[in-house]
């Protein structure tokens, strides 16, 4: 948005606001989609921590041990 004039920025922000304002969040399908999105995010966070971050910490620890020898 750095190349937009102030009027175009205002239109983009107003358009996004109107889009979000008129989304029927009380509709069961929309509410279910939002709930599923958060459940998927939580599942991804758990999987990412177990499968990526923990092994990366072990690898980093091994590198530190070998560098301090």
PDB file of N, CA, C, O and CB in Angstrom:
ATOM      1  N   UNK A   1       0.815  -1.194   0.000  1.00  0.00           N
ATOM      2  CA  UNK A   1       0.000   0.000   0.000  1.00  0.00           C
ATOM      3  C   UNK A   1       0.858   1.257   0.000  1.00  0.00           C
ATOM      4  O   UNK A   1       0.327   2.346   0.219  1.00  0.00           O
ATOM      5  CB  UNK A   1      -0.926  -0.001   1.193  1.00  0.00           C
ATOM      6  N   UNK A   2       2.165   1.150  -0.237  1.00  0.00           N
ATOM      7  CA  UNK A   2       3.006   2.333  -0.168  1.00  0.00           C
ATOM      8  C   UNK A   2       2.890   3.207  -1.407  1.00  0.00           C
ATOM      9  O   UNK A   2       3.243   4.385  -1.347  1.00  0.00           O
ATOM     10  CB  UNK A   2       4.437   1.929   0.032  1.00  0.00           C
ATOM     11  N   UNK A   3       2.409   2.679  -2.528  1.00  0.00           N
ATOM     12  CA  UNK A   3       2.286   3.475  -3.749  1.00  0.00           C
ATOM     13  C   UNK A   3       0.888   4.040  -3.947  1.00  0.00           C
ATOM     14  O   UNK A   3       0.619   4.664  -4.974  1.00  0.00           O
ATOM     15  CB  UNK A   3       2.663   2.642  -4.943  1.00  0.00           C
ATOM     16  N   UNK A   4       0.003   3.835  -3.000  1.00  0.00           N
ATOM     17  CA  UNK A   4      -1.369   4.314  -3.134  1.00  0.00           C
ATOM     18  C   UNK A   4      -1.493   5.734  -2.601  1.00  0.00           C
ATOM     19  O   UNK A   4      -0.812   6.129  -1.655  1.00  0.00           O
ATOM     20  CB  UNK A   4      -2.339   3.382  -2.398  1.00  0.00           C
ATOM     21  N   UNK A   5      -2.378   6.484  -3.232  1.00  0.00           N
ATOM     22  CA  UNK A   5      -2.665   7.825  -2.731  1.00  0.00           C
ATOM     23  C   UNK A   5      -3.500   7.697  -1.458  1.00  0.00           C
ATOM     24  O   UNK A   5      -4.094   6.647  -1.214  1.00  0.00           O
ATOM     25  CB  UNK A   5      -3.409   8.688  -3.808  1.00  0.00           C
ATOM     26  N   UNK A   6      -3.551   8.747  -0.651  1.00  0.00           N
ATOM     27  CA  UNK A   6      -4.348   8.660   0.584  1.00  0.00           C
ATOM     28  C   UNK A   6      -5.819   8.325   0.333  1.00  0.00           C
ATOM     29  O   UNK A   6      -6.437   7.624   1.134  1.00  0.00           O
ATOM     30  CB  UNK A   6      -4.259   9.967   1.339  1.00  0.00           C
ATOM     31  N   UNK A   7      -6.382   8.819  -0.770  1.00  0.00           N
ATOM     32  CA  UNK A   7      -7.788   8.511  -1.066  1.00  0.00           C
ATOM     33  C   UNK A   7      -7.979   7.027  -1.386  1.00  0.00           C
ATOM     34  O   UNK A   7      -8.969   6.423  -0.973  1.00  0.00           O
ATOM     35  CB  UNK A   7      -8.284   9.367  -2.243  1.00  0.00           C
ATOM     36  N   UNK A   8      -7.037   6.446  -2.115  1.00  0.00           N
ATOM     37  CA  UNK A   8      -7.145   5.025  -2.445  1.00  0.00           C
ATOM     38  C   UNK A   8      -6.947   4.164  -1.200  1.00  0.00           C
ATOM     39  O   UNK A   8      -7.600   3.133  -1.044  1.00  0.00           O
ATOM     40  CB  UNK A   8      -6.118   4.643  -3.524  1.00  0.00           C
ATOM     41  N   UNK A   9      -6.043   4.593  -0.314  1.00  0.00           N
ATOM     42  CA  UNK A   9      -5.861   3.863   0.940  1.00  0.00           C
ATOM     43  C   UNK A   9      -7.152   3.871   1.751  1.00  0.00           C
ATOM     44  O   UNK A   9      -7.552   2.855   2.319  1.00  0.00           O
ATOM     45  CB  UNK A   9      -4.710   4.474   1.763  1.00  0.00           C
ATOM     46  N   UNK A  10      -7.794   5.036   1.793  1.00  0.00           N
ATOM     47  CA  UNK A  10      -9.055   5.151   2.523  1.00  0.00           C
ATOM     48  C   UNK A  10     -10.118   4.241   1.922  1.00  0.00           C
ATOM     49  O   UNK A  10     -10.871   3.598   2.653  1.00  0.00           O
ATOM     50  CB  UNK A  10      -9.543   6.603   2.524  1.00  0.00           C
ATOM     51  N   UNK A  11     -10.183   4.183   0.591  1.00  0.00           N
ATOM     52  CA  UNK A  11     -11.156   3.309  -0.063  1.00  0.00           C
ATOM     53  C   UNK A  11     -10.881   1.833   0.232  1.00  0.00           C
ATOM     54  O   UNK A  11     -11.813   1.060   0.455  1.00  0.00           O
ATOM     55  CB  UNK A  11     -11.145   3.548  -1.572  1.00  0.00           C
ATOM     56  N   UNK A  12      -9.618   1.447   0.234  1.00  0.00           N
ATOM     57  CA  UNK A  12      -9.274   0.055   0.532  1.00  0.00           C
ATOM     58  C   UNK A  12      -9.665  -0.289   1.966  1.00  0.00           C
ATOM     59  O   UNK A  12     -10.266  -1.334   2.215  1.00  0.00           O
ATOM     60  CB  UNK A  12      -7.763  -0.194   0.312  1.00  0.00           C
ATOM     61  N   UNK A  13      -9.325   0.587   2.907  1.00  0.00           N
ATOM     62  CA  UNK A  13      -9.654   0.335   4.308  1.00  0.00           C
ATOM     63  C   UNK A  13     -11.168   0.303   4.506  1.00  0.00           C
ATOM     64  O   UNK A  13     -11.683  -0.557   5.220  1.00  0.00           O
ATOM     65  CB  UNK A  13      -9.020   1.405   5.213  1.00  0.00           C
ATOM     66  N   UNK A  14     -11.885   1.243   3.874  1.00  0.00           N
ATOM     67  CA  UNK A  14     -13.345   1.271   3.993  1.00  0.00           C
ATOM     68  C   UNK A  14     -13.963   0.025   3.364  1.00  0.00           C
ATOM     69  O   UNK A  14     -14.929  -0.521   3.896  1.00  0.00           O
ATOM     70  CB  UNK A  14     -13.916   2.538   3.329  1.00  0.00           C
ATOM     71  N   UNK A  15     -13.418  -0.428   2.240  1.00  0.00           N
ATOM     72  CA  UNK A  15     -13.927  -1.637   1.597  1.00  0.00           C
ATOM     73  C   UNK A  15     -13.743  -2.870   2.465  1.00  0.00           C
ATOM     74  O   UNK A  15     -14.647  -3.699   2.578  1.00  0.00           O
ATOM     75  CB  UNK A  15     -13.243  -1.845   0.267  1.00  0.00           C
ATOM     76  N   UNK A  16     -12.569  -2.992   3.080  1.00  0.00           N
ATOM     77  CA  UNK A  16     -12.327  -4.127   3.973  1.00  0.00           C
ATOM     78  C   UNK A  16     -13.258  -4.059   5.176  1.00  0.00           C
ATOM     79  O   UNK A  16     -13.805  -5.075   5.603  1.00  0.00           O
ATOM     80  CB  UNK A  16     -10.855  -4.154   4.436  1.00  0.00           C
ATOM     81  N   UNK A  17     -13.437  -2.845   5.726  1.00  0.00           N
ATOM     82  CA  UNK A  17     -14.344  -2.691   6.862  1.00  0.00           C
ATOM     83  C   UNK A  17     -15.762  -3.106   6.487  1.00  0.00           C
ATOM     84  O   UNK A  17     -16.413  -3.837   7.234  1.00  0.00           O
ATOM     85  CB  UNK A  17     -14.335  -1.240   7.364  1.00  0.00           C
ATOM     86  N   UNK A  18     -16.244  -2.647   5.336  1.00  0.00           N
ATOM     87  CA  UNK A  18     -17.607  -2.990   4.924  1.00  0.00           C
ATOM     88  C   UNK A  18     -17.755  -4.487   4.671  1.00  0.00           C
ATOM     89  O   UNK A  18     -18.783  -5.081   4.997  1.00  0.00           O
ATOM     90  CB  UNK A  18     -17.994  -2.211   3.669  1.00  0.00           C
ATOM     91  N   UNK A  19     -16.725  -5.090   4.091  1.00  0.00           N
ATOM     92  CA  UNK A  19     -16.763  -6.529   3.857  1.00  0.00           C
ATOM     93  C   UNK A  19     -16.892  -7.284   5.175  1.00  0.00           C
ATOM     94  O   UNK A  19     -17.721  -8.186   5.298  1.00  0.00           O
ATOM     95  CB  UNK A  19     -15.507  -6.985   3.103  1.00  0.00           C
ATOM     96  N   UNK A  20     -16.079  -6.920   6.155  1.00  0.00           N
ATOM     97  CA  UNK A  20     -16.130  -7.597   7.452  1.00  0.00           C
ATOM     98  C   UNK A  20     -17.420  -7.258   8.193  1.00  0.00           C
ATOM     99  O   UNK A  20     -17.978  -8.101   8.895  1.00  0.00           O
ATOM    100  CB  UNK A  20     -14.913  -7.212   8.308  1.00  0.00           C
ATOM    101  N   UNK A  21     -17.892  -6.021   8.034  1.00  0.00           N
ATOM    102  CA  UNK A  21     -19.097  -5.584   8.734  1.00  0.00           C
ATOM    103  C   UNK A  21     -20.321  -6.386   8.305  1.00  0.00           C
ATOM    104  O   UNK A  21     -21.190  -6.682   9.124  1.00  0.00           O
ATOM    105  CB  UNK A  21     -19.338  -4.101   8.490  1.00  0.00           C
ATOM    106  N   UNK A  22     -20.391  -6.736   7.026  1.00  0.00           N
ATOM    107  CA  UNK A  22     -21.584  -7.408   6.521  1.00  0.00           C
ATOM    108  C   UNK A  22     -21.467  -8.932   6.475  1.00  0.00           C
ATOM    109  O   UNK A  22     -22.372  -9.593   5.966  1.00  0.00           O
ATOM    110  CB  UNK A  22     -21.895  -6.899   5.156  1.00  0.00           C
ATOM    111  N   UNK A  23     -20.385  -9.502   6.988  1.00  0.00           N
ATOM    112  CA  UNK A  23     -20.285 -10.960   7.062  1.00  0.00           C
ATOM    113  C   UNK A  23     -21.243 -11.454   8.149  1.00  0.00           C
ATOM    114  O   UNK A  23     -21.194 -10.959   9.275  1.00  0.00           O
ATOM    115  CB  UNK A  23     -18.807 -11.417   7.359  1.00  0.00           C
ATOM    116  N   UNK A  24     -22.100 -12.405   7.838  1.00  0.00           N
ATOM    117  CA  UNK A  24     -23.063 -12.895   8.845  1.00  0.00           C
ATOM    118  C   UNK A  24     -22.406 -13.897   9.801  1.00  0.00           C
ATOM    119  O   UNK A  24     -22.503 -15.108   9.605  1.00  0.00           O
ATOM    120  CB  UNK A  24     -24.281 -13.553   8.149  1.00  0.00           C
ATOM    121  N   UNK A  25     -21.741 -13.382  10.830  1.00  0.00           N
ATOM    122  CA  UNK A  25     -21.017 -14.248  11.759  1.00  0.00           C
ATOM    123  C   UNK A  25     -21.944 -15.153  12.560  1.00  0.00           C
ATOM    124  O   UNK A  25     -21.492 -16.156  13.112  1.00  0.00           O
ATOM    125  CB  UNK A  25     -20.191 -13.411  12.704  1.00  0.00           C
ATOM    126  N   UNK A  26     -23.223 -14.824  12.634  1.00  0.00           N
ATOM    127  CA  UNK A  26     -24.156 -15.670  13.382  1.00  0.00           C
ATOM    128  C   UNK A  26     -24.665 -16.847  12.559  1.00  0.00           C
ATOM    129  O   UNK A  26     -25.286 -17.759  13.105  1.00  0.00           O
ATOM    130  CB  UNK A  26     -25.329 -14.845  13.863  1.00  0.00           C
ATOM    131  N   UNK A  27     -24.413 -16.838  11.264  1.00  0.00           N
ATOM    132  CA  UNK A  27     -24.824 -17.956  10.409  1.00  0.00           C
ATOM    133  C   UNK A  27     -24.010 -19.187  10.809  1.00  0.00           C
ATOM    134  O   UNK A  27     -22.794 -19.093  10.973  1.00  0.00           O
ATOM    135  CB  UNK A  27     -24.622 -17.615   8.882  1.00  0.00           C
ATOM    136  N   UNK A  28     -24.664 -20.339  10.968  1.00  0.00           N
ATOM    137  CA  UNK A  28     -23.946 -21.530  11.443  1.00  0.00           C
ATOM    138  C   UNK A  28     -22.766 -21.930  10.559  1.00  0.00           C
ATOM    139  O   UNK A  28     -21.739 -22.386  11.062  1.00  0.00           O
ATOM    140  CB  UNK A  28     -24.899 -22.686  11.541  1.00  0.00           C
ATOM    141  N   UNK A  29     -22.906 -21.763   9.263  1.00  0.00           N
ATOM    142  CA  UNK A  29     -21.821 -22.165   8.370  1.00  0.00           C
ATOM    143  C   UNK A  29     -20.591 -21.275   8.555  1.00  0.00           C
ATOM    144  O   UNK A  29     -19.463 -21.768   8.557  1.00  0.00           O
ATOM    145  CB  UNK A  29     -22.290 -22.118   6.912  1.00  0.00           C
ATOM    146  N   UNK A  30     -20.805 -19.969   8.709  1.00  0.00           N
ATOM    147  CA  UNK A  30     -19.698 -19.036   8.915  1.00  0.00           C
ATOM    148  C   UNK A  30     -19.066 -19.278  10.286  1.00  0.00           C
ATOM    149  O   UNK A  30     -17.842 -19.324  10.404  1.00  0.00           O
ATOM    150  CB  UNK A  30     -20.186 -17.567   8.792  1.00  0.00           C
ATOM    151  N   UNK A  31     -19.896 -19.434  11.320  1.00  0.00           N
ATOM    152  CA  UNK A  31     -19.383 -19.669  12.674  1.00  0.00           C
ATOM    153  C   UNK A  31     -18.586 -20.969  12.729  1.00  0.00           C
ATOM    154  O   UNK A  31     -17.540 -21.029  13.376  1.00  0.00           O
ATOM    155  CB  UNK A  31     -20.540 -19.712  13.692  1.00  0.00           C
ATOM    156  N   UNK A  32     -19.073 -22.007  12.054  1.00  0.00           N
ATOM    157  CA  UNK A  32     -18.371 -23.284  12.025  1.00  0.00           C
ATOM    158  C   UNK A  32     -17.039 -23.155  11.294  1.00  0.00           C
ATOM    159  O   UNK A  32     -16.043 -23.747  11.710  1.00  0.00           O
ATOM    160  CB  UNK A  32     -19.240 -24.356  11.360  1.00  0.00           C
ATOM    161  N   UNK A  33     -17.014 -22.392  10.218  1.00  0.00           N
ATOM    162  CA  UNK A  33     -15.769 -22.204   9.474  1.00  0.00           C
ATOM    163  C   UNK A  33     -14.721 -21.498  10.326  1.00  0.00           C
ATOM    164  O   UNK A  33     -13.546 -21.863  10.297  1.00  0.00           O
ATOM    165  CB  UNK A  33     -16.028 -21.407   8.192  1.00  0.00           C
ATOM    166  N   UNK A  34     -15.141 -20.493  11.080  1.00  0.00           N
ATOM    167  CA  UNK A  34     -14.199 -19.773  11.941  1.00  0.00           C
ATOM    168  C   UNK A  34     -13.699 -20.685  13.055  1.00  0.00           C
ATOM    169  O   UNK A  34     -12.511 -20.684  13.377  1.00  0.00           O
ATOM    170  CB  UNK A  34     -14.860 -18.511  12.538  1.00  0.00           C
ATOM    171  N   UNK A  35     -14.602 -21.459  13.641  1.00  0.00           N
ATOM    172  CA  UNK A  35     -14.199 -22.389  14.697  1.00  0.00           C
ATOM    173  C   UNK A  35     -13.224 -23.430  14.154  1.00  0.00           C
ATOM    174  O   UNK A  35     -12.223 -23.734  14.804  1.00  0.00           O
ATOM    175  CB  UNK A  35     -15.433 -23.082  15.306  1.00  0.00           C
ATOM    176  N   UNK A  36     -13.497 -23.971  12.993  1.00  0.00           N
ATOM    177  CA  UNK A  36     -12.601 -24.959  12.393  1.00  0.00           C
ATOM    178  C   UNK A  36     -11.243 -24.353  12.062  1.00  0.00           C
ATOM    179  O   UNK A  36     -10.217 -25.021  12.190  1.00  0.00           O
ATOM    180  CB  UNK A  36     -13.228 -25.545  11.133  1.00  0.00           C
ATOM    181  N   UNK A  37     -11.233 -23.096  11.640  1.00  0.00           N
ATOM    182  CA  UNK A  37      -9.962 -22.433  11.344  1.00  0.00           C
ATOM    183  C   UNK A  37      -9.098 -22.339  12.596  1.00  0.00           C
ATOM    184  O   UNK A  37      -7.894 -22.586  12.536  1.00  0.00           O
ATOM    185  CB  UNK A  37     -10.207 -21.032  10.763  1.00  0.00           C
ATOM    186  N   UNK A  38      -9.701 -21.985  13.729  1.00  0.00           N
ATOM    187  CA  UNK A  38      -8.931 -21.910  14.969  1.00  0.00           C
ATOM    188  C   UNK A  38      -8.500 -23.290  15.449  1.00  0.00           C
ATOM    189  O   UNK A  38      -7.408 -23.438  15.997  1.00  0.00           O
ATOM    190  CB  UNK A  38      -9.745 -21.218  16.052  1.00  0.00           C
ATOM    191  N   UNK A  39      -9.340 -24.301  15.252  1.00  0.00           N
ATOM    192  CA  UNK A  39      -8.948 -25.657  15.628  1.00  0.00           C
ATOM    193  C   UNK A  39      -7.792 -26.153  14.762  1.00  0.00           C
ATOM    194  O   UNK A  39      -6.879 -26.813  15.258  1.00  0.00           O
ATOM    195  CB  UNK A  39     -10.144 -26.611  15.508  1.00  0.00           C
ATOM    196  N   UNK A  40      -7.832 -25.835  13.473  1.00  0.00           N
ATOM    197  CA  UNK A  40      -6.727 -26.209  12.590  1.00  0.00           C
ATOM    198  C   UNK A  40      -5.445 -25.482  12.979  1.00  0.00           C
ATOM    199  O   UNK A  40      -4.361 -26.063  12.925  1.00  0.00           O
ATOM    200  CB  UNK A  40      -7.083 -25.904  11.130  1.00  0.00           C
ATOM    201  N   UNK A  41      -5.561 -24.212  13.371  1.00  0.00           N
ATOM    202  CA  UNK A  41      -4.398 -23.445  13.810  1.00  0.00           C
ATOM    203  C   UNK A  41      -3.785 -24.068  15.057  1.00  0.00           C
ATOM    204  O   UNK A  41      -2.563 -24.183  15.155  1.00  0.00           O
ATOM    205  CB  UNK A  41      -4.785 -21.983  14.082  1.00  0.00           C
ATOM    206  N   UNK A  42      -4.618 -24.469  16.009  1.00  0.00           N
ATOM    207  CA  UNK A  42      -4.116 -25.102  17.227  1.00  0.00           C
ATOM    208  C   UNK A  42      -3.449 -26.434  16.906  1.00  0.00           C
ATOM    209  O   UNK A  42      -2.394 -26.744  17.460  1.00  0.00           O
ATOM    210  CB  UNK A  42      -5.255 -25.309  18.235  1.00  0.00           C
ATOM    211  N   UNK A  43      -4.044 -27.218  16.026  1.00  0.00           N
ATOM    212  CA  UNK A  43      -3.463 -28.498  15.631  1.00  0.00           C
ATOM    213  C   UNK A  43      -2.120 -28.291  14.943  1.00  0.00           C
ATOM    214  O   UNK A  43      -1.165 -29.021  15.206  1.00  0.00           O
ATOM    215  CB  UNK A  43      -4.419 -29.261  14.707  1.00  0.00           C
ATOM    216  N   UNK A  44      -2.047 -27.299  14.065  1.00  0.00           N
ATOM    217  CA  UNK A  44      -0.784 -26.993  13.390  1.00  0.00           C
ATOM    218  C   UNK A  44       0.276 -26.568  14.396  1.00  0.00           C
ATOM    219  O   UNK A  44       1.430 -26.983  14.292  1.00  0.00           O
ATOM    220  CB  UNK A  44      -0.986 -25.892  12.339  1.00  0.00           C
ATOM    221  N   UNK A  45      -0.105 -25.741  15.371  1.00  0.00           N
ATOM    222  CA  UNK A  45       0.863 -25.282  16.365  1.00  0.00           C
ATOM    223  C   UNK A  45       1.413 -26.461  17.166  1.00  0.00           C
ATOM    224  O   UNK A  45       2.617 -26.529  17.417  1.00  0.00           O
ATOM    225  CB  UNK A  45       0.218 -24.251  17.309  1.00  0.00           C
ATOM    226  N   UNK A  46       0.545 -27.388  17.570  1.00  0.00           N
ATOM    227  CA  UNK A  46       1.012 -28.558  18.314  1.00  0.00           C
ATOM    228  C   UNK A  46       1.947 -29.407  17.462  1.00  0.00           C
ATOM    229  O   UNK A  46       3.010 -29.820  17.925  1.00  0.00           O
ATOM    230  CB  UNK A  46      -0.178 -29.401  18.791  1.00  0.00           C
ATOM    231  N   UNK A  47       1.557 -29.666  16.227  1.00  0.00           N
ATOM    232  CA  UNK A  47       2.384 -30.485  15.337  1.00  0.00           C
ATOM    233  C   UNK A  47       3.720 -29.805  15.056  1.00  0.00           C
ATOM    234  O   UNK A  47       4.761 -30.462  15.041  1.00  0.00           O
ATOM    235  CB  UNK A  47       1.644 -30.760  14.018  1.00  0.00           C
ATOM    236  N   UNK A  48       3.695 -28.503  14.834  1.00  0.00           N
ATOM    237  CA  UNK A  48       4.917 -27.773  14.509  1.00  0.00           C
ATOM    238  C   UNK A  48       5.886 -27.807  15.689  1.00  0.00           C
ATOM    239  O   UNK A  48       7.087 -27.999  15.501  1.00  0.00           O
ATOM    240  CB  UNK A  48       4.591 -26.317  14.123  1.00  0.00           C
ATOM    241  N   UNK A  49       5.374 -27.622  16.887  1.00  0.00           N
ATOM    242  CA  UNK A  49       6.250 -27.639  18.059  1.00  0.00           C
ATOM    243  C   UNK A  49       6.870 -29.016  18.230  1.00  0.00           C
ATOM    244  O   UNK A  49       8.074 -29.127  18.462  1.00  0.00           O
ATOM    245  CB  UNK A  49       5.476 -27.241  19.328  1.00  0.00           C
ATOM    246  N   UNK A  50       6.065 -30.066  18.118  1.00  0.00           N
ATOM    247  CA  UNK A  50       6.593 -31.411  18.341  1.00  0.00           C
ATOM    248  C   UNK A  50       7.525 -31.872  17.229  1.00  0.00           C
ATOM    249  O   UNK A  50       8.544 -32.507  17.499  1.00  0.00           O
ATOM    250  CB  UNK A  50       5.456 -32.389  18.480  1.00  0.00           C
ATOM    251  N   UNK A  51       7.193 -31.562  15.998  1.00  0.00           N
ATOM    252  CA  UNK A  51       7.945 -32.124  14.879  1.00  0.00           C
ATOM    253  C   UNK A  51       9.059 -31.227  14.358  1.00  0.00           C
ATOM    254  O   UNK A  51       9.939 -31.706  13.643  1.00  0.00           O
ATOM    255  CB  UNK A  51       7.014 -32.429  13.766  1.00  0.00           C
ATOM    256  N   UNK A  52       9.048 -29.930  14.697  1.00  0.00           N
ATOM    257  CA  UNK A  52      10.063 -29.026  14.156  1.00  0.00           C
ATOM    258  C   UNK A  52      10.887 -28.338  15.231  1.00  0.00           C
ATOM    259  O   UNK A  52      12.116 -28.354  15.174  1.00  0.00           O
ATOM    260  CB  UNK A  52       9.410 -27.988  13.295  1.00  0.00           C
ATOM    261  N   UNK A  53      10.233 -27.742  16.197  1.00  0.00           N
ATOM    262  CA  UNK A  53      10.956 -26.932  17.174  1.00  0.00           C
ATOM    263  C   UNK A  53      11.769 -27.801  18.127  1.00  0.00           C
ATOM    264  O   UNK A  53      12.929 -27.489  18.397  1.00  0.00           O
ATOM    265  CB  UNK A  53       9.982 -26.063  17.963  1.00  0.00           C
ATOM    266  N   UNK A  54      11.197 -28.871  18.638  1.00  0.00           N
ATOM    267  CA  UNK A  54      11.927 -29.730  19.576  1.00  0.00           C
ATOM    268  C   UNK A  54      13.161 -30.346  18.915  1.00  0.00           C
ATOM    269  O   UNK A  54      14.237 -30.288  19.511  1.00  0.00           O
ATOM    270  CB  UNK A  54      11.006 -30.842  20.110  1.00  0.00           C
ATOM    271  N   UNK A  55      13.068 -30.932  17.723  1.00  0.00           N
ATOM    272  CA  UNK A  55      14.291 -31.430  17.088  1.00  0.00           C
ATOM    273  C   UNK A  55      15.303 -30.321  16.785  1.00  0.00           C
ATOM    274  O   UNK A  55      16.509 -30.548  16.877  1.00  0.00           O
ATOM    275  CB  UNK A  55      13.940 -32.156  15.807  1.00  0.00           C
ATOM    276  N   UNK A  56      14.829 -29.137  16.430  1.00  0.00           N
ATOM    277  CA  UNK A  56      15.754 -28.037  16.164  1.00  0.00           C
ATOM    278  C   UNK A  56      16.520 -27.656  17.425  1.00  0.00           C
ATOM    279  O   UNK A  56      17.703 -27.326  17.352  1.00  0.00           O
ATOM    280  CB  UNK A  56      14.998 -26.820  15.617  1.00  0.00           C
ATOM    281  N   UNK A  57      15.866 -27.699  18.573  1.00  0.00           N
ATOM    282  CA  UNK A  57      16.561 -27.393  19.825  1.00  0.00           C
ATOM    283  C   UNK A  57      17.598 -28.467  20.152  1.00  0.00           C
ATOM    284  O   UNK A  57      18.681 -28.148  20.644  1.00  0.00           O
ATOM    285  CB  UNK A  57      15.552 -27.263  20.979  1.00  0.00           C
ATOM    286  N   UNK A  58      17.281 -29.728  19.887  1.00  0.00           N
ATOM    287  CA  UNK A  58      18.270 -30.784  20.093  1.00  0.00           C
ATOM    288  C   UNK A  58      19.466 -30.599  19.162  1.00  0.00           C
ATOM    289  O   UNK A  58      20.609 -30.773  19.584  1.00  0.00           O
ATOM    290  CB  UNK A  58      17.635 -32.164  19.871  1.00  0.00           C
ATOM    291  N   UNK A  59      19.219 -30.254  17.921  1.00  0.00           N
ATOM    292  CA  UNK A  59      20.304 -30.030  16.970  1.00  0.00           C
ATOM    293  C   UNK A  59      21.148 -28.839  17.401  1.00  0.00           C
ATOM    294  O   UNK A  59      22.376 -28.895  17.344  1.00  0.00           O
ATOM    295  CB  UNK A  59      19.748 -29.807  15.552  1.00  0.00           C
ATOM    296  N   UNK A  60      20.498 -27.759  17.833  1.00  0.00           N
ATOM    297  CA  UNK A  60      21.239 -26.585  18.296  1.00  0.00           C
ATOM    298  C   UNK A  60      22.073 -26.930  19.525  1.00  0.00           C
ATOM    299  O   UNK A  60      23.210 -26.475  19.648  1.00  0.00           O
ATOM    300  CB  UNK A  60      20.275 -25.426  18.613  1.00  0.00           C
ATOM    301  N   UNK A  61      21.527 -27.721  20.424  1.00  0.00           N
ATOM    302  CA  UNK A  61      22.289 -28.143  21.597  1.00  0.00           C
ATOM    303  C   UNK A  61      23.495 -28.979  21.215  1.00  0.00           C
ATOM    304  O   UNK A  61      24.569 -28.822  21.797  1.00  0.00           O
ATOM    305  CB  UNK A  61      21.405 -28.924  22.545  1.00  0.00           C
ATOM    306  N   UNK A  62      23.333 -29.867  20.244  1.00  0.00           N
ATOM    307  CA  UNK A  62      24.455 -30.685  19.784  1.00  0.00           C
ATOM    308  C   UNK A  62      25.531 -29.818  19.145  1.00  0.00           C
ATOM    309  O   UNK A  62      26.720 -30.065  19.349  1.00  0.00           O
ATOM    310  CB  UNK A  62      23.975 -31.748  18.789  1.00  0.00           C
ATOM    311  N   UNK A  63      25.141 -28.823  18.389  1.00  0.00           N
ATOM    312  CA  UNK A  63      26.116 -27.919  17.769  1.00  0.00           C
ATOM    313  C   UNK A  63      26.891 -27.167  18.841  1.00  0.00           C
ATOM    314  O   UNK A  63      28.108 -27.017  18.737  1.00  0.00           O
ATOM    315  CB  UNK A  63      25.415 -26.924  16.818  1.00  0.00           C
ATOM    316  N   UNK A  64      26.199 -26.694  19.866  1.00  0.00           N
ATOM    317  CA  UNK A  64      26.872 -25.976  20.954  1.00  0.00           C
ATOM    318  C   UNK A  64      27.860 -26.891  21.668  1.00  0.00           C
ATOM    319  O   UNK A  64      28.964 -26.464  22.007  1.00  0.00           O
ATOM    320  CB  UNK A  64      25.841 -25.421  21.957  1.00  0.00           C
ATOM    321  N   UNK A  65      27.476 -28.142  21.900  1.00  0.00           N
ATOM    322  CA  UNK A  65      28.374 -29.084  22.570  1.00  0.00           C
ATOM    323  C   UNK A  65      29.621 -29.308  21.727  1.00  0.00           C
ATOM    324  O   UNK A  65      30.729 -29.310  22.264  1.00  0.00           O
ATOM    325  CB  UNK A  65      27.660 -30.427  22.838  1.00  0.00           C
ATOM    326  N   UNK A  66      29.469 -29.495  20.429  1.00  0.00           N
ATOM    327  CA  UNK A  66      30.634 -29.740  19.578  1.00  0.00           C
ATOM    328  C   UNK A  66      31.505 -28.498  19.426  1.00  0.00           C
ATOM    329  O   UNK A  66      32.720 -28.626  19.274  1.00  0.00           O
ATOM    330  CB  UNK A  66      30.186 -30.221  18.210  1.00  0.00           C
ATOM    331  N   UNK A  67      30.926 -27.310  19.463  1.00  0.00           N
ATOM    332  CA  UNK A  67      31.727 -26.090  19.341  1.00  0.00           C
ATOM    333  C   UNK A  67      32.486 -25.769  20.622  1.00  0.00           C
ATOM    334  O   UNK A  67      33.519 -25.101  20.577  1.00  0.00           O
ATOM    335  CB  UNK A  67      30.837 -24.918  18.970  1.00  0.00           C
ATOM    336  N   UNK A  68      31.992 -26.234  21.754  1.00  0.00           N
ATOM    337  CA  UNK A  68      32.661 -25.953  23.028  1.00  0.00           C
ATOM    338  C   UNK A  68      33.730 -26.978  23.374  1.00  0.00           C
ATOM    339  O   UNK A  68      34.356 -26.858  24.427  1.00  0.00           O
ATOM    340  CB  UNK A  68      31.645 -25.898  24.138  1.00  0.00           C
ATOM    341  N   UNK A  69      33.963 -27.974  22.541  1.00  0.00           N
ATOM    342  CA  UNK A  69      34.991 -28.981  22.834  1.00  0.00           C
ATOM    343  C   UNK A  69      36.345 -28.439  22.649  1.00  0.00           C
ATOM    344  O   UNK A  69      37.329 -29.151  22.853  1.00  0.00           O
ATOM    345  CB  UNK A  69      34.828 -30.189  21.981  1.00  0.00           C
TER     346      UNK A  69
END
